[in-house]
Every structure is written in structure tokens, then in C-alpha cells.
Amino acid sequence: MTAVKSTLLKQLSQSYPNFLKKDLEKFSNIILNEIMIALQRGERVELRGFGVFSIRTQKESIRRNPKSGEKILVKKKRVIHWKMSKELFKKINNEKE
């Protein structure tokens, strides 16, 4: 299963039928926007039981275009790094606590 926002909202509305779908959508948009804003500021975002999002900087490097073989200079850039929590790791691997 892919994590698509519409599928997530559908599951939330089934789990919480007393909330309106538009309210659940607003709530999820607020959470995702706050995570984005925090990452833009370079802050670390921790969701307990799920994982940690942080920003890392990739160095400038020379890479090769696999199609043409041409060398390309890739400038330094910031990328999102995610590390899963121990709890999630144990659930995925069916380990007992």
C-alpha cells in the first residue's frame, strides 16, 4: 500500500466517523505544513513512536548522467533524512518488547 494523502484521510474518516472529512483534511494539512516549516528552519521533528525527520546537507559533487555518460556538477543541497523509532522497527520486524 502506498501512503497517499486521500487514502489516509479515508482511513481517518472511517476510524473517527464523528469528525467531518473537511475538518480531518484541515487537521492533516496543518500537521504536514508545520513539519515542513520546521524542516525549512533546520529544526528536527520528532514524532514519538514513528520516527525523526531532520535536514542534512549533501556536499557539492561531480556525478555522471547514466544516459549520456556526461559529467555534471551537482551543487550542495539540503535533503530530508528520516530515522524510524525503535518501536516502529520492532513492530515492522515482529519483535516483542
N, C-alpha and C positions, 0 to 999 in steps of 0.2 A: 504494500500500500504506500502510495506517495502522500506526503503531508501537504495537501492543498488546503488553502485557507477556507474555501467553500465547504470542503468535507469536514474540516474541523468545526466550523460553525454549525453544520448539520448535526454532528455528534453532540455538540454542546446543547443545541436546542432540544434534542431527544433526552439528554440527561437532566436538563433543567427546563421542563415544559412551562413553568410559571413565569419565566422571563421571556420578553418579546425578542424576536430574532434581531430586530434593528438595535436593541439595547446590547445584545451579546456581540454584535458586529462592532458597535462603538467601543465596547469594553476591550475587545481584542485589538482594535486599531490603536487605542490609547496605549496598551501594553507594548505592542510592537514599535510604535513611534518613540516611546520612552527608551526602549532598548537601543533603537537607532541613534537617538540624540546622545545618550550616554556614551555609546561607542564612538561617535563623532568627536566628543570631547576627550576621548582617550581613556575613559574610565572603564573599569572592569565591572561586568554584570553577572551576578551570581543568582541562579535560580535553584534553591535548595532541593535536593533530590533529583535534579535534572542535569545541571552542569554549569560551567562558567564560560562566558563569552569575553574575549579580550582582543585587543588590537596588537598586531605585530608588524614590524616594518621589514619588508624584503629589500635587500641590497640591490643596487644597480648591477646589472649583469648583461653579458652578451650571450644571446641564445640563438638557436638555429630554427628557421622555418622548415618544418619537416616536408612540406610540399615542394618547395623550390630549392632548399638547401642553403638559402641566403642567410647570412648572419645579421642579426637585428639587435640593437641596443635597447634593452628594456630598462626604463628609469625606475628608481626606487619607488615603492608604493606601500601603502598600508593595507593589510589584509586582516580579515576576521579569523580568529583562532577559537575553537571550541574544545573544551575538555569535559568529558562526561563525569558525572559524580560516581562515587563508589557504589551508591545504592542502585543507580541505573545499570551500572556494569554488572552487578550481582543479579539483578532481575533479568537482564538480557541473557546471561550465561547460566541461568537456573541454579545459582548458588544459594545456599542457605546462610543466613546471618548468624 
